[in-house]
Every structure is written in structure tokens, then in C-alpha cells.
Amino acid sequence: MSPAIEISGLKKVYTTGKTTKMEALKGVSLTIQKGEFFAFLGPNGAGKTTLISILAGLGIKTEGTVKVHGVSIDENPDLAKSFIGLVPQEFNFSIFEKVLDIVLDQAGYYGITRKEALPHAEKILKELGLWEKKDQQAQALSGGMKRRLMIARALIHKPQILLLDEPTAGVDVELRRSMWEFLKELNESGTTILLTTHYLEEAEQLSERVAIINHGEIIEEGSVQQLLSKLHFVTLLLDTVETINEAVMLLLRGEPLVRDEEHVLKLTLKPGDTINEVFRKLSSIGIHEKNIRTTGRMLEEVFIQLIEKK
């Protein structure tokens, strides 16, 4: 059985001026299996959007091979593109068109009549909370609703693969989490999802595997747990019974602790460090911990450490 996406030696070189060249992708190789939820992380300019653009048939590669469900994007681009639904970063629909028309018109590009597409359009728009807005012009939608409209449009032809390029950028936390639930359910129903995001919490919550890309190269790839195992240090938060003031911090001088809040200490542990010595020191000065928790940003710490290392 062919993978959903198979990329080998993918390069993209942009020429600026007569001689200046910029390598956006430097021989990227990647395989994503059917039904997988895969996340691409990287700073701005790392190559994430360039890769998505080539996969979707919007960008032209310089070198390498790309297959979608075993179909080469060079040999049969139309068939390869039919497997894919794309949600780009920028809004690229007419704000003067009605919501329902935007979705149904997209179906026409895949040879689906409006009559055939209408039941599926209604289902998707209801799931995304947009059905009541179907007769409104897109300009009347909030930013978050426009993001959801982009997803509905991408799904109208029932693609087997969904490419999401920063889909929750600018969306408030509550709406972002509702979109997460929708994407989880979509993935569980069998849709392969490739996500690029700046929200590391998003990648940690949604994806099975993650690739970190920087300067056009994949510098790390694996499951979230495998990436977390590469942490050079771990940050923990200690909730304390007693107030942490300057006098307490003077007594803790030399320990890997900083005051985070009035009743919270931040503890940084390196490989080989033990937490027991820290607890003993805290107890000796009359400070007692009532809870230990992670920062909730462990994948972010991996990301930062790997980027700085490179």
C-alpha cells in the first residue's frame, strides 16, 4: 500500500536577480502514511509553506520526487491534486461572495455539480458552525469564521489528504480548540492531515509525528515522545504552600530554581540531576511543595533547543 505522501530529495531554489540564489528546500525527504496526523514545525522562512505549495501543485520544485497516494505530481498532476484539500495561510476567496457559493463553486473545479455538492456542503458547514451564515457575504465573517470557511472549501470534494498551513493563525483560544476537535474527528475518520503551525501546543495535542524544519532542512523527525526524549533539560513548576519572597530566594542561591509567581518556583533539571536534593533544600528552609507540574510547553523547549543547536 502506497504512503499518503512520499517526498524524496525535494529541492527548491529561488533566483533573485542575475546570480543570487536562495535555497528554500535543501533535499527534503519525508514519508507520511495514510491516516496519519503529521505536524511541520519551524521558524518563519524555514521552508514549510514552500513544501506545502509544491505538494498542492501550486509551486514548482527544482529537484526531487513527490508522490501522492503513489501518483507522481509530475506524471499525473491532476490526479495527484484530486487527493488533496488545501487550506493556505492567506484568505484567497472573494469577500463579496456568499459563504455557500464559495464552497459550491470550489466543487465545480473537481467536476462536482452544485446539486451533487450541496448535501456535503451543508454537512461540513454545520459541523464548522457556518450553516447559519451560508447566505451572508464572506466579508461579514469574523477572522475565525473565515478560517473555518477555508477548511469547508478544502473539504468539499472529500479529499483523502488535508494540507493545513497555519490554519489557526489569529484565532482565539476557544475557537482554536473547537477547530482542534473537528480536525481530530476528521483524522479519526481516515483523512490524512499535514499541519504547519507556530503553535507548538497545537502540534503536541494533535499530531502523531512531528518534523522540525530549519533553513530548508529537516533537522529532527519522530513521534512527539521521541522528540521530548531529546530534551537537554526539563522545566518543572513547583506550587508551594508558603510564599516565595526575596528572602527565600537568597536562601536558595545556587539551586536551579527561580521565582515564577508568589507561590510558584520554576525548576530546571539537566540530565543526571535529581529532584530529591532540591526538595531537601526546600524543606530545610521551611518551604513545602504541594504540587509538581510541567510547563505545558515541553515540545516548545525541544524546538528551541534544536534550533539553537543548529
C-alpha positions in Angstrom: 0.0 0.0 0.0 1.4 3.4 -1.0 2.0 6.1 1.6 -0.2 9.1 1.5 2.8 11.4 0.8 6.2 10.3 -0.3 8.9 13.0 -0.8 12.5 12.3 -1.8 15.3 14.7 -2.3 13.0 17.7 -2.7 14.8 21.0 -3.5 13.5 24.4 -4.3 15.9 27.2 -5.4 14.7 30.8 -5.9 16.7 33.1 -8.2 16.8 36.7 -7.2 18.5 39.0 -9.7 21.0 37.6 -12.2 23.2 35.5 -9.9 21.8 35.4 -6.4 20.1 32.1 -5.5 18.2 31.2 -2.3 17.6 27.5 -1.4 14.2 27.3 0.3 14.3 23.4 0.4 17.6 21.5 0.5 16.9 17.9 -0.3 13.9 17.2 2.0 12.8 13.5 2.2 9.7 12.6 4.1 7.1 9.8 4.2 3.6 10.2 5.7 1.4 7.2 6.0 -2.3 7.1 5.2 -4.4 8.3 8.1 -1.6 9.9 9.9 -1.7 13.4 11.6 1.7 14.9 10.9 2.9 18.3 12.0 5.6 20.5 10.5 7.3 23.0 12.9 9.8 25.7 12.0 10.5 29.4 12.2 9.4 31.8 9.6 11.3 31.2 6.3 12.2 27.6 7.3 10.5 26.2 4.1 7.2 25.0 5.5 4.9 26.9 3.1 7.2 26.2 0.1 6.8 22.5 0.8 3.0 22.8 1.2 2.8 24.8 -2.1 4.7 22.1 -4.1 2.6 19.3 -2.6 -0.6 21.2 -3.6 0.6 21.7 -7.2 0.9 25.5 -6.8 4.7 25.6 -6.6 7.3 24.2 -9.0 10.1 22.2 -7.5 13.7 22.5 -8.6 14.6 18.8 -8.0 13.4 15.6 -6.4 10.3 13.5 -6.5 6.8 13.8 -4.9 4.1 11.2 -4.9 0.6 11.5 -3.5 -1.0 8.1 -2.9 1.6 6.6 -5.2 0.8 9.1 -8.0 3.7 11.3 -9.2 2.9 15.1 -9.2 5.0 15.3 -12.4 3.5 12.4 -14.4 -0.2 12.9 -13.4 -0.6 16.2 -11.6 -4.4 16.4 -12.0 -5.0 13.0 -10.3 -2.4 13.8 -7.6 -4.2 17.2 -6.8 -7.6 15.5 -6.6 -6.4 13.6 -3.5 -5.6 16.9 -1.7 -7.6 19.7 0.0 -5.5 22.8 0.8 -6.1 25.4 3.5 -3.5 28.1 2.8 -2.3 30.8 5.2 -3.9 33.7 3.4 -7.6 34.2 2.7 -7.9 33.7 -1.1 -11.6 33.9 -1.7 -13.8 36.8 -2.8 -15.2 38.5 0.3 -18.2 39.6 -1.8 -19.3 36.1 -2.5 -21.8 34.3 -0.2 -20.4 31.6 2.1 -22.3 28.7 0.4 -21.4 29.9 -3.1 -17.7 29.9 -2.2 -17.9 26.2 -1.1 -20.1 25.1 -4.0 -18.0 26.9 -6.6 -14.9 25.0 -5.4 -16.7 21.7 -6.0 -17.1 22.7 -9.7 -13.3 22.7 -10.1 -13.5 18.9 -9.4 -16.4 18.3 -11.8 -18.9 18.1 -9.0 -22.2 19.8 -9.8 -23.8 22.2 -7.3 -26.7 19.9 -6.8 -24.4 17.0 -6.0 -22.2 19.1 -3.7 -25.0 20.7 -1.7 -25.7 17.9 0.8 -22.0 17.6 1.6 -21.6 21.4 1.8 -24.4 21.6 4.3 -22.9 18.8 6.4 -19.5 20.5 6.5 -20.8 24.0 7.2 -23.0 22.7 10.0 -20.0 20.9 11.6 -18.0 24.1 11.4 -20.7 26.3 12.7 -21.2 28.2 9.5 -24.5 26.9 8.1 -26.5 29.8 9.6 -24.1 32.2 7.8 -24.4 30.4 4.4 -26.3 33.3 2.7 -24.0 36.1 4.0 -21.1 37.6 2.1 -17.7 36.4 3.4 -16.8 39.9 4.3 -19.3 39.7 7.2 -17.5 36.8 8.8 -15.0 37.2 11.7 -11.4 36.1 11.2 -12.1 32.8 12.9 -15.1 32.1 10.7 -13.1 32.9 7.6 -10.6 30.3 8.7 -13.3 27.7 9.1 -14.7 28.6 5.7 -11.3 27.9 4.2 -11.5 24.4 5.8 -15.0 23.8 4.5 -14.0 24.8 1.0 -10.9 22.5 1.1 -13.1 19.5 2.1 -15.9 19.9 -0.4 -14.5 17.3 -2.8 -13.9 14.8 0.0 -10.1 14.8 -0.3 -8.0 11.9 1.3 -5.3 14.4 2.4 -5.8 17.8 4.0 -2.9 20.3 3.9 -3.2 22.9 6.6 -0.8 25.9 6.5 -1.1 27.8 9.8 -4.9 27.1 10.0 -5.5 28.7 13.4 -3.3 31.9 13.0 -5.1 34.8 14.6 -7.8 32.6 16.0 -8.8 33.0 19.7 -8.0 30.1 22.1 -11.6 28.9 22.5 -12.2 28.8 18.7 -8.8 27.2 18.1 -9.7 24.3 20.5 -13.1 23.7 18.8 -11.2 23.5 15.5 -8.8 21.0 17.0 -11.8 18.8 17.9 -13.1 19.0 14.4 -9.7 18.1 12.9 -9.2 15.2 15.4 -12.6 13.7 14.3 -11.7 14.3 10.6 -8.4 12.4 11.1 -10.1 9.6 13.0 -12.5 9.1 10.1 -9.4 8.4 7.9 -8.3 11.7 6.5 -4.5 12.2 6.4 -3.6 15.6 7.7 -0.4 17.6 7.3 -0.3 20.6 9.5 2.2 23.5 9.7 1.9 25.6 12.8 3.6 28.1 15.1 1.6 26.9 18.0 3.7 24.1 19.4 0.9 23.2 21.8 -1.2 22.5 18.7 1.3 20.1 17.3 1.7 18.4 20.7 -2.1 18.0 21.1 -2.9 16.8 17.5 0.0 15.1 15.8 1.4 11.6 16.0 4.6 12.5 14.4 6.5 15.8 14.0 9.2 17.1 11.8 11.2 20.2 12.7 12.5 22.1 9.6 15.0 25.0 9.6 16.7 26.7 6.7 15.2 24.3 4.3 16.3 21.1 6.0 14.6 18.7 8.3 16.7 18.7 11.5 14.6 16.3 13.5 11.7 13.9 12.9 9.8 11.4 15.0 6.9 10.9 17.4 6.2 13.6 19.9 7.5 11.3 22.7 10.8 10.7 20.7 11.3 14.4 20.3 10.6 15.0 24.0 13.3 12.5 24.9 15.8 14.7 23.2 15.3 17.5 25.8 18.7 18.6 27.2 16.8 19.9 30.2 13.3 19.7 31.7 11.4 22.6 33.3 9.0 21.9 36.1 6.8 24.2 38.1 6.6 23.6 41.9 3.5 25.0 43.6 4.4 25.9 47.2 2.4 26.3 50.4 4.5 29.2 51.6 5.0 32.5 49.8 8.2 32.8 47.8 9.8 36.1 48.6 13.3 37.6 48.1 14.5 36.3 51.4 13.6 32.7 50.4 15.3 33.2 47.0 18.5 34.3 48.9 18.4 31.1 50.9 18.0 29.1 47.6 21.0 30.7 45.9 22.9 28.1 43.9 19.9 25.9 43.3 18.4 25.5 39.8 15.3 27.5 40.9 13.8 30.8 40.0 10.7 32.5 41.4 7.9 32.3 38.8 5.0 33.6 40.9 4.3 34.3 44.6 3.6 30.6 45.2 5.4 29.0 42.2 9.0 28.1 41.7 10.4 27.1 38.3 12.9 24.2 38.4 15.3 23.4 35.6 16.7 19.8 35.6 19.6 18.7 33.4 20.3 15.0 32.6 21.6 13.4 35.7 20.1 15.9 38.1 17.9 14.7 40.9 14.9 16.4 42.3 15.3 14.9 45.8 18.2 17.3 46.7 16.1 20.3 45.7 13.2 19.0 47.9 15.6 18.5 50.8 16.9 22.1 50.5 13.3 23.5 50.3 12.3 21.5 53.4 15.3 22.7 55.3 14.3 26.3 54.9 10.6 25.7 55.6 9.2 25.6 52.1 6.9 22.8 51.2 5.7 21.9 47.7 2.0 20.9 47.2 2.1 20.1 43.5 4.6 19.5 40.7 3.7 20.1 37.1 5.3 20.6 33.7 5.2 24.0 32.0 2.9 22.5 29.3 5.4 23.7 26.7 7.8 20.7 26.6 7.7 20.4 22.8 8.4 24.1 22.6 11.6 23.6 24.7 12.7 20.8 22.3 12.1 23.1 19.3 14.1 25.9 20.8 17.0 23.7 21.9 17.2 22.0 18.4 17.0 25.3 16.5 19.7 26.9 18.8 21.9 23.8 18.4 21.8 24.2 14.6 
